[in-house]
């Protein structure tokens, strides 16, 4: 019997009788998961341009659609910011230098360097820390791990709010088109987002190629609109001078600090630059940012500022009021498509994040559907899709406007930025050999910026900022409960196990009947005798001639080379211990493992192989090791985890499941 761990160290099973009723299930071969494409290390020429173009449709949707609502949000009544020249120049100066310092310098210049064999994102940093042997002691390492988990949890809040604010921002063009259409904003947004989530199971393989063209049209259009606005007041370029930002703060420290909650909206999506590095590599992402995205954003923000200088009333919706009337409908269409692309990027990111959490052992197994035969990164997780859809649609109905959604947005983004700084410095210290002075210089510079933004966004907590905090806290509690529960269950299994040497020795003298065929016992532990094997012998009194003890072990790397996949230890009496190693971006496949064993000399036949899985009924009886309510939560999560038969692609008609009741 084994415990219900994440696939990194776990197994469970389906009902074999139900599977046997379906002939197709009895005969169908299970295809291996598609190979994950690797980003090229140093692309050049046309290949570099193609990758940079493709990155537009994946990486820059979130930050690229910020002009729809960022400046508008800064001038909403709650901030009390007057649309006079001094404040317009100050606000634009803050926007310019936020984009330059936080995105261009920090993320593009520094953070992209910290990759885990090509992969980026907060969980890639966490995996690097899990692999490291820190000199700061166990307490410091644990604190960094907890921060990494909370950073990942923050991103789920982003995944709910970004689709809502992006699509609502695009739809608010209807009010500019005709004030009578205002009542259509929420219903149309609801339909668009619901449709987007409904079609997630199809994947984006067929239409993904259009995303780059959509975002190219978007950035081109906002750049042209920005130039149109700049021509009204070319002197707006003076806002490049950081002294305007300084004066903005010195003239009105309270209002300027509060308005940072709106300014941060221009850098949302900066984390996506890092998270999607594994798909494209740092060079194409940097090229797309420097050559197109940053110039287009700056031109549009300057154009909106110039428009407000010419007409202070335009602060109500400077983006769409910048659009000439004859181009308004096409621009609404382009904005809506860009908002859908931005939403898709966050949704896909949540799927990828969940897969990594499962493989790292911080989440129960979930249903992972590969929607593309060529790219392993194209996945769909129905459980996450439903949760995101419910949360996003609820926010659209409850908020109903960019102003209200803006009150929720920012806390998760800035919280993740602060956490990324700390994790990056830890990795840079050990991996890049940074000195303490260099680490302190990095932190003293960027932490001041990010903590200031985070503090300003905490002011939103009473009026909506509590939403991403609540989501992150709930996700964090689930992940840590699952991890701790697994540890407790592993300790229980270890205490009730038998040294494998003693078991093999007992086979030499026992009269256990050996029957033809192969038995594969799935076990979360790579040492000792699996409890499910002991239960099998106790109840069935027989043992197959060939016995394989299979452990699927996760490594803190994105992928394990094919040549290192299998670790085989052949014991006597026909018993073999097999450890199959997988990275946190890979999905295990037991049938693929069985095929690889034949290459190592362990011959098996599919129809003569039986898989033995364990399933436990967990009963919380004490507060020892973990408080009782968390034990109950762990038991619920265990019962609802996806079956190992499906997750590991085990032929369902070849499964035998043994259950047990465990008090812990």
Secondary structure, DSSP 8 states (H G I E B T S, - for coil): ------GGG------HHHHHT-HHHHH-------------SS--HHHHHHHHHHHHHHHSHHHHTGGGTHHHHHTSGGGT----HHHHHHHHHHHHHHIIIIIIIIIIIIGGG--BTTB-SHHHHHHHHHHS--TT-HHHHHHHHHHHHHHHHHHHHHHHHHHHHHHHHHHTHHHHH-GGGGGHHHHHHHHHHHHHHHGGGG-STTTHHHHHHHHHHHHHHHHHHHHHHHTT-GGGGGGGSTHHHHHHHHH-HHHHHHHHHHHGGGGTTHHHHHHTHHHH-HHHHHHHIIIIIHHHHHHHHHHHHHHHHH-GGGGGSHHHHTS-GGGHHHHHHHHHHHHHHHHHHHHHHHHHHHHHHHHTTSS-----EE--SS-TT-EE-HHHHHHHHHHHHHHHHHH-SHHHHHHHTTHHHHHHHHHHHHHHHHHIIIII---HHHHHHHHHHHHHHHHHHHHHHHTTGGGTTHHHHHHHHHHHHHHHHHHHHHHHHHHHHHHT-B-HHHHHHHHHHS--EEEEEEEEEE-S-SSSB-HHHHHHHHHH-EEEEEEEEEEEEE-SSS---GGGSEEEEE-STTEEEEEEEE-TT----HHHHHHHHHHTT----GGGEEEEEEEEEEE----SSS-HHHHHHHHHHHHHS--HHHHTT--GGGEEEEEEEEE-
